[in-house]
């Protein structure tokens, strides 16, 4: 299982992982909207709050959902969740050796 802390920066959700040399790495192209929907659907959204995101290629207890890969494109991959699509950039490969068919996730308010 993997873990990042996400936060709002420059108008979008971002994360920093110094071990992987990722600083203010932004989520783009539909992923911020998916994050917002998941947080709202699970009554977790609070303006200005940071969140822990637990994620893994295998399902784990109390997941909020799974991103399902649709296709790879431009060194990243498009994923679908609940009818919404979003693109995960090549930074995903800092966590996985490839773009998984599914990425299970859970958000926790910090």
DSSP file (Angstrom, degrees, kcal/mol; ACC not computed):
  #  RESIDUE AA STRUCTURE BP1 BP2  ACC     N-H-->O    O-->H-N    N-H-->O    O-->H-N    TCO  KAPPA ALPHA  PHI   PSI    X-CA   Y-CA   Z-CA
    1    1 A X              0   0    0      0, 0.0     2,-0.3     0, 0.0    55,-0.2   0.000 360.0 360.0 360.0 142.6    0.0    0.0    0.0
    2    2 A X  E     -A   55   0A   0     53,-3.0    53,-2.2     2,-0.0     2,-0.3  -0.749 360.0-160.0-115.9 163.7    1.2    3.5   -0.8
    3    3 A X  E     +A   54   0A   0     -2,-0.3     2,-0.3    51,-0.2    51,-0.2  -0.993  12.6 169.6-149.4 134.6    0.4    6.8    0.7
    4    4 A X  E     -A   53   0A   0     49,-1.8    49,-3.2    -2,-0.3     2,-0.5  -0.944  28.8-128.9-134.8 160.8    0.6   10.5   -0.2
    5    5 A X  E     -A   52   0A   0     11,-0.4    11,-0.6    -2,-0.3     2,-0.3  -0.961  26.1-158.5-108.9 125.2   -0.7   13.7    1.3
    6    6 A X  E     +AB  51  15A   0     45,-3.0    45,-2.0    -2,-0.5     2,-0.3  -0.761  16.1 167.0-105.5 153.4   -2.6   15.9   -1.1
    7    7 A X  E     - B   0  14A   0      7,-2.0     7,-2.8    -2,-0.3     2,-0.4  -0.968  40.5 -92.4-155.3 161.2   -3.3   19.7   -0.7
    8    8 A X  E     + B   0  13A   0     -2,-0.3     2,-0.3     5,-0.2     5,-0.2  -0.687  48.4 161.7 -82.4 131.9   -4.5   22.6   -2.8
    9    9 A X  E >   - B   0  12A   0      3,-2.7     3,-1.3    -2,-0.4    -2,-0.1  -0.937  65.8  -7.5-153.5 127.4   -1.7   24.6   -4.5
   10   10 A X  T 3  S-     0   0    0     -2,-0.3     3,-0.1     1,-0.2    -2,-0.0   0.848 129.9 -52.7  52.6  37.7   -2.0   27.0   -7.4
   11   11 A X  T 3  S+     0   0    0      1,-0.2     2,-0.3     0, 0.0    -1,-0.2   0.563 122.4  72.9  82.7   9.0   -5.7   26.1   -7.9
   12   12 A X  E <  S-B    9   0A   0     -3,-1.3    -3,-2.7    -5,-0.1     2,-0.3  -0.943  88.0 -86.4-145.2 168.7   -5.4   22.4   -8.1
   13   13 A X  E     +B    8   0A   0     -2,-0.3    14,-2.9    14,-0.2     2,-0.3  -0.612  53.3 168.2 -76.1 136.9   -4.7   19.3   -6.0
   14   14 A X  E     -BC   7  26A   0     -7,-2.8    -7,-2.0    -2,-0.3     2,-0.3  -0.855  19.7-156.6-138.4 171.7   -1.0   18.5   -5.6
   15   15 A X  E     -BC   6  25A   0     10,-1.3    10,-2.6    -2,-0.3     2,-0.4  -0.981   7.6-145.8-148.1 158.7    1.3   16.4   -3.6
   16   16 A X  E     +     0   0A   0    -11,-0.6   -11,-0.4    -2,-0.3     2,-0.3  -0.994  15.4 174.4-125.8 132.9    5.0   16.4   -2.5
   17   17 A X  E > > - C   0  22A   0      5,-3.2     5,-2.3    -2,-0.4     3,-0.8  -0.824   6.3-174.9-137.0  95.2    7.1   13.3   -2.1
   18   18 A X  G > 5S+     0   0    0     -2,-0.3     3,-1.2     1,-0.3    -1,-0.1   0.836  82.9  61.6 -63.0 -34.3   10.7   14.3   -1.4
   19   19 A X  G 3 5S+     0   0    0      1,-0.3    -1,-0.3     2,-0.1    -2,-0.0   0.860 112.8  37.7 -58.8 -35.6   11.9   10.7   -1.5
   20   20 A X  G < 5S-     0   0    0     -3,-0.8    -1,-0.3     2,-0.2    -2,-0.2   0.296 115.2-117.0 -99.3   7.7   10.7   10.5   -5.1
   21   21 A X  T < 5 +     0   0    0     -3,-1.2     2,-0.5    -4,-0.2    -3,-0.2   0.855  67.5 140.9  58.2  40.0   11.8   14.1   -5.9
   22   22 A X  E   < -C   17   0A   0     -5,-2.3    -5,-3.2     3,-0.0     2,-0.5  -0.962  26.3-178.9-113.5 118.0    8.3   15.2   -6.6
   23   23 A X  E     -     0   0A   0     -2,-0.5    -7,-0.2    -7,-0.2     3,-0.2  -0.976  69.8 -14.7-124.0 125.5    7.5   18.7   -5.3
   24   24 A X  E    S-     0   0A   0     -2,-0.5     2,-0.5     1,-0.2    -8,-0.2   0.879  81.6-174.3  49.8  42.9    4.0   20.3   -5.8
   25   25 A X  E     -C   15   0A   0    -10,-2.6   -10,-1.3    -3,-0.1    -1,-0.2  -0.554  16.0-139.0 -69.1 116.9    3.2   17.6   -8.3
   26   26 A X  E     -C   14   0A   0     -2,-0.5     2,-0.5   -12,-0.2   -12,-0.3  -0.491   6.2-135.9 -85.1 148.2   -0.2   18.6   -9.7
   27   27 A X        +     0   0    0    -14,-2.9   -14,-0.2    -2,-0.2     2,-0.2  -0.857  40.3 170.8 -90.5 135.8   -3.1   16.5  -10.6
   28   28 A X  B >   +D   87   0A   0     59,-0.5     3,-1.6    -2,-0.5    59,-0.6  -0.784  35.2  40.0-137.3 175.9   -4.5   17.6  -13.9
   29   29 A X  T 3  S-     0   0    0      1,-0.3    58,-1.6    -2,-0.2    -1,-0.2   0.866 128.8 -29.5  48.3  59.6   -7.0   16.7  -16.7
   30   30 A X  T 3> S+     0   0    0     56,-0.2     4,-1.8    -3,-0.1    -1,-0.3   0.080 114.5  98.5  96.7 -23.2  -10.0   15.5  -14.8
   31   31 A X  H <> S+     0   0    0     -3,-1.6     4,-2.8    56,-0.3     5,-0.2   0.905  81.5  54.0 -67.0 -40.4   -8.2   14.0  -11.8
   32   32 A X  H  > S+     0   0    0      1,-0.2     4,-2.5     2,-0.2    -1,-0.2   0.898 109.1  49.7 -59.3 -37.0   -9.0   17.1   -9.6
   33   33 A X  H  > S+     0   0    0      2,-0.2     4,-2.3     1,-0.2    -1,-0.2   0.890 110.3  49.7 -67.8 -38.5  -12.6   16.8  -10.4
   34   34 A X  H  X S+     0   0    0     -4,-1.8     4,-2.6     2,-0.2     5,-0.2   0.930 110.7  50.5 -63.8 -45.0  -12.6   13.1   -9.5
   35   35 A X  H  X S+     0   0    0     -4,-2.8     4,-2.6     1,-0.2    -2,-0.2   0.942 111.0  48.6 -57.4 -48.6  -10.9   13.9   -6.2
   36   36 A X  H  X S+     0   0    0     -4,-2.5     4,-2.6     1,-0.2    -1,-0.2   0.907 111.8  49.2 -59.1 -43.3  -13.5   16.6   -5.4
   37   37 A X  H  X S+     0   0    0     -4,-2.3     4,-3.0     2,-0.2    -1,-0.2   0.921 111.5  48.6 -64.3 -43.9  -16.4   14.2   -6.2
   38   38 A X  H  X S+     0   0    0     -4,-2.6     4,-1.4     2,-0.2    -2,-0.2   0.932 113.2  47.6 -61.8 -45.1  -14.9   11.4   -4.1
   39   39 A X  H  <>S+     0   0    0     -4,-2.6     5,-3.2    -5,-0.2     6,-1.0   0.922 115.6  44.5 -62.4 -44.3  -14.4   13.8   -1.1
   40   40 A X  H ><5S+     0   0    0     -4,-2.6     3,-1.6     1,-0.2    -2,-0.2   0.913 110.9  53.3 -66.7 -43.1  -18.0   15.3   -1.5
   41   41 A X  H 3<5S+     0   0    0     -4,-3.0    -1,-0.2     1,-0.3    -2,-0.2   0.769 113.8  43.7 -63.6 -25.5  -19.6   11.8   -1.9
   42   42 A X  T 3<5S-     0   0    0     -4,-1.4    -1,-0.3    -5,-0.2    -2,-0.2   0.156 112.7-117.1-106.5  17.5  -18.0   10.6    1.3
   43   43 A X  T < 5S+     0   0    0     -3,-1.6    -3,-0.2     1,-0.1    -2,-0.1   0.838  83.0 117.5  51.6  39.3  -18.7   13.8    3.3
   44   44 A X      < +     0   0    0     -5,-3.2    -4,-0.2    -6,-0.2     2,-0.2   0.619  33.7 114.6-105.7 -18.7  -15.0   14.5    3.6
   45   45 A X        +     0   0    0     -6,-1.0     2,-0.3    -9,-0.1    -9,-0.0  -0.353  29.9 161.6 -68.2 127.9  -14.5   17.8    1.8
   46   46 A X    >   -     0   0    0     -2,-0.2     3,-2.1     3,-0.1    -6,-0.0  -0.966  44.2-109.4-139.8 126.2  -13.5   20.8    3.9
   47   47 A X  T 3  S+     0   0    0     -2,-0.3     3,-0.1     1,-0.3    -2,-0.0  -0.273 102.1  13.0 -55.7 131.9  -12.0   23.9    2.2
   48   48 A X  T 3  S+     0   0    0      1,-0.3    -1,-0.3     0, 0.0     2,-0.2   0.431  96.2 131.3  83.2  -0.6   -8.3   24.3    3.0
   49   49 A X    <   -     0   0    0     -3,-2.1     2,-0.3   -42,-0.1    -1,-0.3  -0.541  49.6-137.6 -86.1 151.0   -7.9   20.7    4.4
   50   50 A X        -     0   0    0     -2,-0.2    60,-2.2   -43,-0.1     2,-0.4  -0.726  20.1-153.7 -98.3 156.9   -5.2   18.3    3.5
   51   51 A X  E     -AE   6 109A   0    -45,-2.0   -45,-3.0    -2,-0.3     2,-0.5  -0.978  13.6-133.2-134.9 144.8   -5.9   14.6    2.9
   52   52 A X  E     -AE   5 108A   0     56,-3.1    56,-2.4    -2,-0.4     2,-0.6  -0.824  22.3-158.1 -89.9 134.0   -4.0   11.4    3.1
   53   53 A X  E     -AE   4 107A   0    -49,-3.2   -49,-1.8    -2,-0.5     2,-0.4  -0.966   4.0-165.0-116.6 117.9   -4.6    9.2    0.1
   54   54 A X  E     +AE   3 106A   0     52,-2.8    52,-2.1    -2,-0.6     2,-0.3  -0.849  20.3 169.8 -95.1 134.5   -3.9    5.5    0.5
   55   55 A X  E     +AE   2 105A   0    -53,-2.2   -53,-3.0    -2,-0.4     2,-0.3  -0.997  10.2 161.7-149.8 152.5   -3.7    3.6   -2.8
   56   56 A X  E     - E   0 104A   0     48,-1.9    48,-3.0    -2,-0.3     4,-0.1  -0.984  46.2-117.4-162.1 161.1   -2.7    0.2   -4.1
   57   57 A X  S    S+     0   0    0     -2,-0.3     2,-0.3    46,-0.2    45,-0.1   0.740 101.4  61.7 -76.3 -24.1   -3.0   -2.0   -7.1
   58   58 A X  S    S-     0   0    0     46,-0.1    46,-0.1     1,-0.1     2,-0.0  -0.793  96.8-102.8-104.0 147.4   -4.8   -4.6   -5.0
   59   59 A X        -     0   0    0     -2,-0.3     2,-0.3    44,-0.0    -2,-0.1  -0.352  41.8-175.5 -64.3 145.9   -8.1   -3.9   -3.2
   60   60 A X    >   -     0   0    0     -4,-0.1     3,-0.9    45,-0.1    45,-0.1  -0.908  35.4 -67.8-138.7 165.6   -7.9   -3.3    0.5
   61   61 A X  T 3  S+     0   0    0     -2,-0.3    -1,-0.0     1,-0.2     0, 0.0  -0.193 111.4   9.0 -59.6 144.3  -10.6   -2.7    3.3
   62   62 A X  T 3  S+     0   0    0      1,-0.2    -1,-0.2     2,-0.0     2,-0.0   0.759  81.8 170.7  61.6  32.6  -12.7    0.4    3.2
   63   63 A X    <   -     0   0    0     -3,-0.9    43,-0.3     1,-0.1    -1,-0.2  -0.374  33.6-146.3 -67.2 151.9  -11.7    1.7   -0.2
   64   64 A X        -     0   0    0     41,-3.0     2,-0.3     1,-0.3    42,-0.2   0.600  66.8 -61.1 -90.7 -15.0  -13.6    4.6   -1.7
   65   65 A X  E     -F  105   0A   0     40,-1.2    40,-2.4     2,-0.0     2,-0.4  -0.983  49.2 -95.0 163.4-170.3  -13.2    3.2   -5.2
   66   66 A X  E     -F  104   0A   0     -2,-0.3     2,-0.4    38,-0.2    38,-0.3  -0.997  20.2-133.1-142.5 136.4  -10.8    2.2   -7.9
   67   67 A X  E     -F  103   0A   0     36,-2.8    36,-2.1    -2,-0.4     2,-0.5  -0.763  25.3-151.4 -82.6 132.4   -9.5    4.0  -11.0
   68   68 A X  E     -FG 102  80A   0     12,-2.6    12,-2.6    -2,-0.4    34,-0.2  -0.932  17.1-119.8-111.6 123.3   -9.8    1.8  -14.0
   69   69 A X  E     + G   0  79A   0     32,-3.1    10,-0.3    -2,-0.5     3,-0.1  -0.366  30.5 176.3 -65.5 134.7   -7.3    2.3  -16.8
   70   70 A X  E     -     0   0A   0      8,-3.2     2,-0.3     1,-0.4     9,-0.2   0.801  62.5 -33.0-101.2 -47.6   -8.9    3.2  -20.1
   71   71 A X  E     - G   0  78A   0      7,-1.1     7,-3.3     2,-0.1    -1,-0.4  -0.970  54.1-110.3-168.6 157.4   -5.8    3.7  -22.3
   72   72 A X  E     + G   0  77A   0     -2,-0.3     2,-0.3     5,-0.3     5,-0.3  -0.789  41.6 163.7 -95.5 143.4   -2.2    5.0  -22.2
   73   73 A X  E >   + G   0  76A   0      3,-2.0     3,-1.8    -2,-0.4    -2,-0.1  -0.951  55.5   1.8-161.4 138.0   -1.4    8.2  -23.9
   74   74 A X  T 3  S-     0   0    0     -2,-0.3    16,-0.2     1,-0.3     3,-0.1   0.890 127.6 -54.1  51.2  49.5    1.5   10.8  -23.9
   75   75 A X  T 3  S+     0   0    0      1,-0.2    -1,-0.3    14,-0.1     2,-0.2   0.598 130.0  74.5  62.9  13.2    3.6    8.8  -21.4
   76   76 A X  E <  S-G   73   0A   0     -3,-1.8    -3,-2.0    13,-0.1     2,-0.3  -0.592  76.4-117.4-131.3-164.7    0.7    8.8  -19.0
   77   77 A X  E     -GH  72  88A   0     11,-2.3    11,-3.2    -5,-0.3     2,-0.4  -0.998  11.0-130.3-146.6 141.6   -2.6    6.9  -18.7
   78   78 A X  E     -GH  71  87A   0     -7,-3.3    -8,-3.2    -2,-0.3    -7,-1.1  -0.745  27.9-169.1 -88.1 136.1   -6.3    7.8  -18.7
   79   79 A X  E     -GH  69  86A   0      7,-3.4     7,-2.5    -2,-0.4     2,-0.4  -0.924   9.4-146.2-126.2 151.7   -8.4    6.3  -15.9
   80   80 A X  E     +GH  68  85A   0    -12,-2.6   -12,-2.6    -2,-0.3     2,-0.3  -0.937  17.1 172.3-119.1 140.2  -12.1    6.2  -15.3
   81   81 A X  E >  S- H   0  84A   0      3,-2.7     3,-2.3    -2,-0.4   -14,-0.1  -0.933  72.7 -19.4-144.8 123.3  -14.0    6.3  -12.1
   82   82 A X  T 3  S-     0   0    0     -2,-0.3     3,-0.1     1,-0.3   -15,-0.0   0.839 128.1 -48.2  52.8  40.7  -17.8    6.6  -11.8
   83   83 A X  T 3  S+     0   0    0      1,-0.3     2,-0.4     0, 0.0    -1,-0.3   0.416 117.5 109.6  83.1  -2.0  -18.2    7.8  -15.4
   84   84 A X  E <   - H   0  81A   0     -3,-2.3    -3,-2.7   -53,-0.0     2,-0.4  -0.843  54.0-150.7-106.6 144.7  -15.5   10.5  -15.0
   85   85 A X  E     + H   0  80A   0     -2,-0.4     2,-0.3    -5,-0.2    -5,-0.2  -0.890  17.1 171.2-114.7 147.0  -12.1   10.3  -16.8
   86   86 A X  E     - H   0  79A   0     -7,-2.5    -7,-3.4    -2,-0.4     2,-0.5  -0.989  27.1-123.4-150.1 154.8   -8.8   11.7  -15.7
   87   87 A X  E     -DH  28  78A   0    -58,-1.6   -59,-0.5   -59,-0.6     2,-0.5  -0.859  13.0-155.3-105.4 128.8   -5.2   11.5  -16.8
   88   88 A X  E     - H   0  77A   0    -11,-3.2   -11,-2.3    -2,-0.5   -61,-0.1  -0.909  22.3-138.2-101.0 126.6   -2.3   10.3  -14.5
   89   89 A X    >   -     0   0    0     -2,-0.5     3,-2.1   -13,-0.2     4,-0.2  -0.063  33.8 -84.3 -78.4 177.7    1.0   11.7  -15.7
   90   90 A X  G >  S+     0   0    0      1,-0.3     3,-2.0   -16,-0.2     4,-0.2   0.677 116.6  81.2 -59.4 -17.4    4.4    9.9  -15.8
   91   91 A X  G >  S+     0   0    0      1,-0.3     3,-2.0     2,-0.2     4,-0.3   0.762  76.5  74.6 -59.5 -22.3    5.0   10.7  -12.1
   92   92 A X  G X> S+     0   0    0     -3,-2.1     4,-1.8     1,-0.3     3,-1.8   0.823  84.1  65.6 -56.4 -31.3    2.7    7.7  -11.5
   93   93 A X  G <4 S+     0   0    0     -3,-2.0    -1,-0.3     1,-0.3    -2,-0.2   0.536  85.1  70.4 -74.9  -5.0    5.7    5.5  -12.5
   94   94 A X  G <4 S+     0   0    0     -3,-2.0    -1,-0.3    -4,-0.2    -2,-0.2   0.659 111.3  32.6 -76.5 -17.1    7.6    6.8   -9.4
   95   95 A X  T <4 S+     0   0    0     -3,-1.8     2,-0.3    -4,-0.3    -2,-0.2   0.712 127.8  31.4-107.3 -32.1    5.1    4.6   -7.5
   96   96 A X  S  < S-     0   0    0     -4,-1.8    -1,-0.2     1,-0.1     3,-0.1  -0.895  70.3-130.6-126.4 155.2    4.4    1.7   -9.9
   97   97 A X  S    S+     0   0    0     -2,-0.3     2,-0.3    -3,-0.1    -4,-0.1   0.603  95.6   4.1 -78.2 -11.6    6.7    0.1  -12.5
   98   98 A X  S    S-     0   0    0     -6,-0.1     2,-0.9     0, 0.0    -3,-0.1  -0.912  97.4 -77.3-157.6 172.9    3.8    0.4  -15.0
   99   99 A X        -     0   0    0     -2,-0.3    -6,-0.0   -23,-0.1     4,-0.0  -0.771  55.9-132.8 -84.8 109.7    0.4    1.9  -15.2
  100  100 A X        -     0   0    0     -2,-0.9   -31,-0.2     1,-0.1     3,-0.1  -0.183   9.9-124.8 -63.2 153.5   -1.8   -0.6  -13.3
  101  101 A X  S    S+     0   0    0      1,-0.2   -32,-3.1   -33,-0.1     2,-0.3   0.858  98.7  16.8 -63.4 -35.0   -5.1   -1.8  -14.7
  102  102 A X  E     - F   0  68A   0    -34,-0.2     2,-0.5   -45,-0.1   -34,-0.2  -0.996  61.9-163.7-139.0 144.3   -6.8   -0.6  -11.5
  103  103 A X  E     - F   0  67A   0    -36,-2.1   -36,-2.8    -2,-0.3   -46,-0.2  -0.953  15.9-153.6-127.3 111.5   -5.7    1.7   -8.7
  104  104 A X  E     -EF  56  66A   0    -48,-3.0   -48,-1.9    -2,-0.5     2,-0.3  -0.584  20.3-174.2 -82.8 145.9   -7.7    1.3   -5.5
  105  105 A X  E     -EF  55  65A   0    -40,-2.4   -41,-3.0    -2,-0.2   -40,-1.2  -0.968  22.6-171.8-145.1 157.0   -7.9    4.4   -3.2
  106  106 A X  E     -E   54   0A   0    -52,-2.1   -52,-2.8    -2,-0.3     2,-0.4  -0.976  15.7-147.8-146.3 134.9   -9.1    5.7    0.1
  107  107 A X  E     -E   53   0A   0     -2,-0.3     2,-0.4   -54,-0.2   -54,-0.2  -0.842  12.2-173.3-104.6 141.7   -9.1    9.4    1.3
  108  108 A X  E     -E   52   0A   0    -56,-2.4   -56,-3.1    -2,-0.4     2,-0.2  -0.998  25.0-123.1-134.1 131.3   -8.6   10.4    5.0
  109  109 A X  E      E   51   0A   0     -2,-0.4   -58,-0.2   -58,-0.2   -64,-0.0  -0.507 360.0 360.0 -70.8 135.6   -9.0   13.9    6.3
  110  110 A X              0   0    0    -60,-2.2   -59,-0.1    -2,-0.2    -1,-0.1   0.403 360.0 360.0 -99.0 360.0   -5.9   15.1    8.1
